[in-house]
Amino acid sequence: MAPETPHRKRVKHYHEPGDVHEFTFSCYRRMPLLTTDGRLRILSECIDYAIDPEKYRLIAFVLMPEHVHLLVYPLEPKPELGRLLAAIKRPVSRRVKETLINGHSRLVEKLTVQERPGKTVFRFWQEGPGYDRNLQTEKAVMAAIDYIHRNPVRRRLCQQAREWKWSSVRFYESDGQRQENDLPTIHGLPAGWL
């Protein structure tokens, strides 16, 4: 009898033209690894570097201590959703690992796991694609934006959503007039999407 393999959550990504996608993905074992400005800046840069070449618009986001919410709109009719996530997560993992090694952090040991006998890997992110939800109506998109922005308030990390630096909330409060340093560039929905 073959040895039992651990159950791995599978998410089937699908896309219909015009869909907006809400992605949620977590740090390894939901550890609060996104707690330093340096790591959050790395994540923000990697989101920016992935969004344009992969042909997406970033609509909204929040970066939480142990997970990330992104709301994106694909510009291609048949986007490779998994490729976008990999284009964000892989470089974050690599760059954070470098900074941890250079700083002689004990986190390197905690995040290095045995994948199989004789092979260890560094895990910054929880395995698997995370959560992906398709949104097709204005009401669903606006509810998702509100949910994303209120995440830090619900978690009692701040009193008001605008107080959480690592979010797109101030972009929306300024009617798209405010882009902030250290944060990914927000594109909003394309004109005429509704």
KOLTIVO-37451 format. One line per field, with one value per residue: chain; x, y, z of N, C-alpha, C in turn. Coordinates in nm, 3 decimals, decimal comma. Example, Ala and Ser with C-alpha at 12.3 -4.5 7.8 and 13.67 -1.06 7.14 Angstrom:
unit [A;A];
n.c1 [1,319;1,285];
n.c2 [-0,569;-0,225];
n.c3 [0,780;0,708];
ca.c1 [1,230;1,367];
ca.c2 [-0,450;-0,106];
ca.c3 [0,780;0,714];
c.c1 [1,320;1,290];
c.c2 [-0,330;0,003];
c.c3 [0,780;0,787];
***
This chain:
unit [A;A;A;A;A;A;A;A;A;A;A;A;A;A;A;A;A;A;A;A;A;A;A;A;A;A;A;A;A;A;A;A;A;A;A;A;A;A;A;A;A;A;A;A;A;A;A;A;A;A;A;A;A;A;A;A;A;A;A;A;A;A;A;A;A;A;A;A;A;A;A;A;A;A;A;A;A;A;A;A;A;A;A;A;A;A;A;A;A;A;A;A;A;A;A;A;A;A;A;A;A;A;A;A;A;A;A;A;A;A;A;A;A;A;A;A;A;A;A;A;A;A;A;A;A;A;A;A;A;A;A;A;A;A;A;A;A;A;A;A;A;A;A;A;A;A;A;A;A;A;A;A;A;A;A;A;A;A;A;A;A;A;A;A;A;A;A;A;A;A;A;A;A;A;A;A;A;A;A;A;A;A;A;A;A;A;A;A;A;A;A;A;A;A];
n.c1 [0,084;0,056;0,227;0,046;-0,042;-0,032;-0,336;-0,403;-0,523;-0,714;-0,770;-0,975;-0,912;-1,104;-1,218;-1,431;-1,488;-1,473;-1,497;-1,409;-1,147;-1,111;-0,850;-0,717;-0,448;-0,225;0,032;0,286;0,153;-0,019;0,130;0,227;0,394;0,411;0,482;0,667;0,778;0,968;0,930;0,667;0,696;0,852;0,663;0,469;0,616;0,659;0,399;0,337;0,536;0,442;0,176;0,149;0,311;0,179;-0,062;-0,293;-0,527;-0,496;-0,735;-0,815;-0,673;-0,549;-0,294;-0,231;-0,116;-0,078;-0,191;-0,307;-0,518;-0,626;-0,779;-0,840;-0,847;-0,846;-0,686;-0,656;-0,831;-0,816;-0,684;-0,395;-0,437;-0,308;-0,046;-0,014;-0,033;0,192;0,389;0,387;0,419;0,653;0,890;0,866;0,903;1,166;1,314;1,256;1,364;1,637;1,684;1,635;1,834;2,063;2,030;2,071;1,850;1,640;1,412;1,455;1,520;1,277;1,107;1,205;1,135;1,094;1,034;1,029;1,194;1,532;1,504;1,470;1,275;1,225;0,959;0,760;0,503;0,180;0,122;-0,027;-0,290;-0,441;-0,734;-0,983;-1,215;-1,472;-1,608;-1,890;-2,068;-2,150;-2,237;-2,130;-1,854;-1,819;-1,892;-1,687;-1,463;-1,521;-1,522;-1,253;-1,118;-1,213;-1,105;-0,867;-0,985;-1,186;-1,020;-0,916;-0,683;-0,670;-0,863;-1,014;-1,056;-0,894;-0,668;-0,499;-0,207;-0,132;-0,311;-0,562;-0,752;-0,737;-0,695;-0,947;-1,100;-1,009;-1,116;-0,963;-0,746;-0,523;-0,223;0,001;0,338;0,536;0,324;0,139;0,054;-0,263;-0,511;-0,781;-1,116;-1,168;-1,276;-1,615;-1,665;-1,886];
n.c2 [-0,118;0,223;0,499;0,730;1,047;1,384;1,570;1,818;2,135;2,222;2,465;2,563;2,772;2,985;3,175;3,419;3,642;3,978;3,928;4,009;3,937;3,816;3,757;3,570;3,499;3,326;3,359;3,119;2,867;3,051;3,234;3,544;3,701;3,925;4,174;4,373;4,688;4,667;4,407;4,437;4,640;4,506;4,314;4,489;4,603;4,372;4,305;4,523;4,479;4,242;4,282;4,458;4,331;4,088;4,163;4,287;4,481;4,643;4,661;4,683;4,638;4,480;4,443;4,223;4,113;3,830;3,747;3,819;4,024;4,066;4,246;4,208;4,288;4,117;4,192;4,044;3,813;3,541;3,490;3,378;3,289;3,163;3,207;3,480;3,491;3,337;3,502;3,706;3,588;3,418;3,589;3,747;3,563;3,476;3,719;3,796;3,579;3,618;3,860;3,773;3,578;3,738;3,896;3,715;3,579;3,383;3,300;3,189;2,922;2,833;2,858;2,687;2,388;2,032;1,895;1,650;1,335;1,416;1,661;1,998;2,297;2,652;2,814;3,076;3,140;2,990;2,668;2,603;2,759;2,944;3,141;3,209;3,415;3,482;3,782;3,947;4,154;4,501;4,546;4,324;4,367;4,617;4,544;4,363;4,532;4,696;4,500;4,413;4,651;4,695;4,494;4,526;4,677;4,510;4,320;4,458;4,606;4,866;5,167;5,298;5,232;5,389;5,435;5,222;5,165;4,988;4,945;4,999;5,186;5,471;5,563;5,524;5,689;5,934;5,961;5,836;6,001;5,984;5,829;5,632;5,632;5,340;5,165;4,935;5,025;5,147;5,077;5,079;5,009;4,944;5,204;5,206;4,946;4,870];
n.c3 [0,000;-0,082;0,073;0,276;0,155;0,265;0,285;0,052;0,004;-0,274;-0,516;-0,768;-1,022;-1,218;-1,499;-1,628;-1,892;-1,786;-1,517;-1,182;-0,959;-0,633;-0,434;-0,168;0,034;0,254;0,505;0,593;0,787;0,891;1,031;1,182;0,974;0,821;0,949;0,964;0,839;0,636;0,522;0,435;0,249;0,060;-0,025;-0,133;-0,348;-0,500;-0,572;-0,738;-0,940;-1,049;-1,135;-1,370;-1,588;-1,600;-1,684;-1,540;-1,348;-1,043;-0,802;-0,531;-0,201;0,100;0,331;0,569;0,897;0,879;0,643;0,304;0,108;-0,218;-0,478;-0,805;-1,156;-1,451;-1,761;-1,984;-2,196;-2,130;-1,863;-1,675;-1,377;-1,162;-1,231;-1,188;-0,906;-0,836;-0,943;-0,765;-0,507;-0,511;-0,556;-0,325;-0,118;-0,176;-0,150;0,115;0,251;0,193;0,334;0,595;0,629;0,598;0,823;1,022;1,132;1,343;1,232;0,984;1,028;1,144;0,927;0,741;0,609;0,600;0,301;0,176;0,233;0,259;0,131;0,188;0,218;0,200;0,345;0,311;0,248;0,291;0,166;-0,153;-0,354;-0,212;-0,160;-0,398;-0,540;-0,767;-0,888;-1,013;-1,025;-0,965;-0,704;-0,565;-0,600;-0,471;-0,210;-0,156;-0,163;0,057;0,260;0,249;0,318;0,577;0,724;0,899;1,103;1,205;1,313;1,517;1,489;1,436;1,484;1,287;0,941;0,769;0,917;0,895;0,743;0,536;0,309;0,056;0,119;0,157;-0,099;-0,211;-0,045;-0,130;-0,379;-0,577;-0,608;-0,452;-0,433;-0,258;-0,132;-0,081;-0,108;-0,318;-0,657;-0,724;-0,956;-0,997;-1,115;-1,465;-1,688;-1,771;-1,690;-1,539];
ca.c1 [0,000;0,136;0,215;-0,056;0,009;-0,119;-0,438;-0,367;-0,639;-0,707;-0,862;-0,982;-0,929;-1,171;-1,240;-1,524;-1,455;-1,541;-1,490;-1,308;-1,105;-1,066;-0,755;-0,669;-0,346;-0,174;0,169;0,302;0,083;-0,084;0,220;0,230;0,523;0,405;0,470;0,768;0,765;1,054;0,864;0,548;0,743;0,890;0,538;0,410;0,695;0,636;0,265;0,352;0,614;0,366;0,047;0,158;0,349;0,080;-0,180;-0,403;-0,545;-0,517;-0,853;-0,808;-0,589;-0,507;-0,186;-0,252;0,005;-0,058;-0,253;-0,319;-0,636;-0,610;-0,891;-0,777;-0,924;-0,759;-0,703;-0,654;-0,955;-0,789;-0,568;-0,340;-0,449;-0,203;0,082;-0,008;-0,001;0,333;0,474;0,391;0,463;0,791;0,993;0,856;0,966;1,311;1,373;1,247;1,463;1,767;1,697;1,642;1,968;2,159;2,012;2,092;1,724;1,599;1,295;1,498;1,507;1,134;1,039;1,265;1,063;1,128;0,930;1,034;1,326;1,647;1,479;1,406;1,237;1,188;0,816;0,707;0,359;0,110;0,114;-0,154;-0,321;-0,522;-0,877;-1,011;-1,359;-1,506;-1,711;-1,941;-2,161;-2,101;-2,267;-2,033;-1,723;-1,819;-1,893;-1,553;-1,374;-1,553;-1,474;-1,107;-1,073;-1,253;-1,034;-0,786;-1,075;-1,246;-0,914;-0,876;-0,549;-0,688;-1,001;-1,078;-0,984;-0,792;-0,549;-0,413;-0,126;-0,110;-0,442;-0,600;-0,868;-0,721;-0,714;-1,091;-1,149;-0,968;-1,169;-0,858;-0,646;-0,410;-0,139;0,098;0,466;0,544;0,207;0,121;-0,024;-0,403;-0,558;-0,927;-1,185;-1,160;-1,393;-1,717;-1,677;-2,020];
ca.c2 [0,000;0,346;0,584;0,833;1,182;1,478;1,636;1,954;2,209;2,257;2,570;2,568;2,908;2,996;3,314;3,460;3,782;4,078;3,893;4,062;3,827;3,845;3,656;3,573;3,398;3,338;3,324;2,982;2,834;3,177;3,305;3,687;3,728;4,055;4,268;4,478;4,774;4,614;4,295;4,489;4,712;4,403;4,261;4,593;4,610;4,250;4,317;4,614;4,416;4,133;4,326;4,509;4,233;3,980;4,228;4,300;4,608;4,626;4,739;4,711;4,542;4,502;4,355;4,195;4,050;3,690;3,715;3,927;4,028;4,144;4,248;4,238;4,274;4,076;4,262;3,942;3,732;3,411;3,512;3,267;3,342;3,104;3,269;3,609;3,465;3,293;3,618;3,787;3,513;3,365;3,687;3,790;3,458;3,481;3,842;3,791;3,481;3,685;3,956;3,696;3,518;3,847;3,943;3,600;3,559;3,246;3,267;3,104;2,784;2,805;2,855;2,585;2,264;1,915;1,868;1,504;1,294;1,469;1,790;2,101;2,419;2,769;2,842;3,202;3,134;2,862;2,596;2,608;2,886;3,033;3,151;3,290;3,430;3,564;3,883;3,984;4,267;4,618;4,525;4,227;4,432;4,719;4,472;4,307;4,643;4,732;4,391;4,419;4,770;4,687;4,382;4,565;4,725;4,389;4,252;4,553;4,657;5,010;5,210;5,330;5,169;5,480;5,434;5,109;5,211;4,888;4,923;5,094;5,263;5,616;5,585;5,536;5,808;6,053;5,944;5,794;6,107;5,966;5,710;5,649;5,562;5,212;5,081;4,904;5,121;5,106;5,118;5,089;4,938;5,016;5,284;5,131;4,806;4,843];
ca.c3 [0,000;-0,093;0,192;0,268;0,136;0,334;0,205;0,013;-0,045;-0,415;-0,558;-0,914;-1,072;-1,347;-1,534;-1,732;-1,924;-1,704;-1,375;-1,091;-0,871;-0,497;-0,389;-0,030;0,058;0,391;0,541;0,638;0,911;0,935;1,121;1,152;0,914;0,755;1,061;0,958;0,721;0,532;0,453;0,369;0,129;-0,037;-0,080;-0,218;-0,471;-0,579;-0,630;-0,852;-1,046;-1,110;-1,191;-1,507;-1,691;-1,609;-1,744;-1,446;-1,278;-0,900;-0,765;-0,387;-0,129;0,237;0,373;0,710;0,954;0,839;0,514;0,205;0,021;-0,340;-0,571;-0,933;-1,279;-1,562;-1,888;-2,089;-2,195;-2,067;-1,775;-1,598;-1,243;-1,079;-1,266;-1,118;-0,765;-0,829;-0,973;-0,643;-0,389;-0,521;-0,525;-0,184;-0,040;-0,200;-0,094;0,261;0,296;0,188;0,445;0,720;0,635;0,622;0,961;1,111;1,203;1,374;1,149;0,872;1,074;1,162;0,798;0,656;0,642;0,520;0,202;0,164;0,283;0,187;0,066;0,269;0,145;0,278;0,323;0,364;0,223;0,307;0,038;-0,225;-0,417;-0,131;-0,188;-0,516;-0,559;-0,883;-0,862;-1,144;-1,018;-0,892;-0,562;-0,512;-0,597;-0,365;-0,082;-0,137;-0,129;0,196;0,346;0,251;0,392;0,719;0,786;1,016;1,210;1,265;1,388;1,623;1,465;1,430;1,513;1,160;0,829;0,713;1,003;0,857;0,631;0,431;0,251;-0,050;0,164;0,137;-0,243;-0,234;0,026;-0,206;-0,514;-0,668;-0,623;-0,360;-0,439;-0,151;-0,138;-0,009;-0,136;-0,459;-0,736;-0,741;-1,087;-0,996;-1,223;-1,593;-1,725;-1,843;-1,646;-1,485];
c.c1 [0,089;0,120;0,114;0,010;-0,086;-0,215;-0,393;-0,489;-0,617;-0,812;-0,859;-1,009;-1,007;-1,199;-1,343;-1,489;-1,540;-1,538;-1,380;-1,273;-1,059;-0,978;-0,724;-0,566;-0,276;-0,027;0,171;0,242;0,017;-0,002;0,218;0,369;0,528;0,386;0,576;0,747;0,849;0,989;0,741;0,585;0,784;0,765;0,474;0,483;0,667;0,497;0,273;0,425;0,536;0,242;0,058;0,198;0,247;-0,055;-0,305;-0,412;-0,565;-0,631;-0,847;-0,721;-0,586;-0,401;-0,197;-0,129;0,029;-0,128;-0,269;-0,452;-0,604;-0,737;-0,832;-0,875;-0,829;-0,790;-0,703;-0,783;-0,937;-0,667;-0,523;-0,331;-0,340;-0,068;0,096;0,031;0,144;0,427;0,481;0,462;0,609;0,897;0,986;0,930;1,118;1,374;1,368;1,350;1,603;1,786;1,707;1,781;2,072;2,150;2,030;1,967;1,696;1,477;1,333;1,479;1,359;1,061;1,102;1,208;1,108;1,011;0,916;1,172;1,438;1,625;1,406;1,377;1,205;1,044;0,778;0,555;0,304;0,102;-0,024;-0,185;-0,400;-0,667;-0,896;-1,161;-1,382;-1,621;-1,757;-2,036;-2,098;-2,122;-2,165;-1,894;-1,717;-1,820;-1,755;-1,454;-1,397;-1,500;-1,322;-1,060;-1,106;-1,181;-0,951;-0,870;-1,137;-1,145;-0,861;-0,730;-0,550;-0,835;-1,081;-0,992;-0,873;-0,664;-0,451;-0,337;-0,132;-0,241;-0,468;-0,713;-0,854;-0,731;-0,862;-1,151;-1,115;-1,019;-1,060;-0,748;-0,520;-0,344;-0,028;0,227;0,456;0,427;0,201;0,035;-0,165;-0,451;-0,709;-0,987;-1,172;-1,289;-1,491;-1,733;-1,821;-2,125];
c.c2 [0,125;0,429;0,695;0,969;1,279;1,544;1,779;2,020;2,247;2,364;2,572;2,713;2,900;3,142;3,324;3,604;3,880;4,048;3,972;3,948;3,880;3,728;3,679;3,462;3,431;3,305;3,180;2,964;2,955;3,249;3,454;3,730;3,864;4,165;4,377;4,560;4,721;4,502;4,342;4,569;4,614;4,348;4,363;4,604;4,489;4,249;4,407;4,548;4,306;4,181;4,368;4,404;4,121;4,032;4,222;4,446;4,573;4,719;4,777;4,605;4,578;4,398;4,341;4,124;3,906;3,651;3,842;3,911;4,117;4,134;4,294;4,218;4,236;4,155;4,166;3,860;3,596;3,424;3,384;3,314;3,289;3,167;3,406;3,587;3,423;3,411;3,715;3,710;3,466;3,472;3,741;3,690;3,463;3,602;3,843;3,693;3,544;3,780;3,884;3,633;3,625;3,901;3,834;3,573;3,411;3,203;3,177;2,958;2,744;2,785;2,758;2,450;2,151;1,883;1,717;1,463;1,349;1,604;1,884;2,223;2,530;2,802;2,973;3,201;2,995;2,797;2,610;2,749;2,984;3,030;3,245;3,294;3,522;3,657;3,937;4,103;4,382;4,600;4,431;4,290;4,534;4,653;4,414;4,417;4,684;4,626;4,396;4,534;4,763;4,574;4,424;4,616;4,606;4,316;4,337;4,595;4,809;5,041;5,236;5,274;5,258;5,483;5,323;5,147;5,117;4,846;5,027;5,187;5,412;5,654;5,607;5,656;5,937;6,048;5,916;5,897;6,082;5,830;5,732;5,572;5,437;5,118;5,048;5,010;5,066;5,163;5,142;5,009;5,015;5,094;5,196;4,987;4,775;4,829];
c.c3 [0,000;0,034;0,168;0,248;0,205;0,237;0,175;-0,049;-0,191;-0,444;-0,709;-0,953;-1,203;-1,374;-1,644;-1,764;-1,842;-1,556;-1,305;-0,998;-0,736;-0,454;-0,241;-0,017;0,189;0,402;0,594;0,778;0,976;1,041;1,085;1,100;0,844;0,860;1,060;0,831;0,606;0,453;0,377;0,244;0,020;-0,104;-0,174;-0,352;-0,560;-0,641;-0,753;-0,968;-1,118;-1,185;-1,337;-1,609;-1,707;-1,660;-1,655;-1,401;-1,131;-0,858;-0,618;-0,322;0,019;0,268;0,524;0,765;0,906;0,710;0,430;0,133;-0,098;-0,422;-0,704;-1,048;-1,392;-1,689;-2,006;-2,083;-2,128;-1,976;-1,706;-1,453;-1,150;-1,106;-1,198;-0,972;-0,748;-0,853;-0,855;-0,532;-0,397;-0,491;-0,382;-0,097;-0,053;-0,133;0,059;0,316;0,298;0,306;0,579;0,736;0,667;0,764;1,065;1,197;1,227;1,293;1,032;0,909;1,088;1,030;0,699;0,700;0,550;0,429;0,180;0,214;0,195;0,122;0,161;0,180;0,244;0,244;0,391;0,355;0,251;0,170;-0,023;-0,273;-0,331;-0,175;-0,306;-0,535;-0,677;-0,846;-0,997;-1,143;-0,939;-0,742;-0,498;-0,500;-0,485;-0,227;-0,053;-0,099;0,016;0,292;0,361;0,338;0,541;0,794;0,907;1,133;1,282;1,352;1,504;1,612;1,454;1,458;1,385;1,047;0,776;0,794;0,966;0,731;0,512;0,366;0,142;-0,007;0,136;-0,010;-0,271;-0,162;-0,050;-0,350;-0,617;-0,688;-0,541;-0,379;-0,338;-0,176;-0,052;-0,039;-0,285;-0,528;-0,758;-0,875;-1,088;-1,110;-1,354;-1,619;-1,803;-1,798;-1,604;-1,590];
***
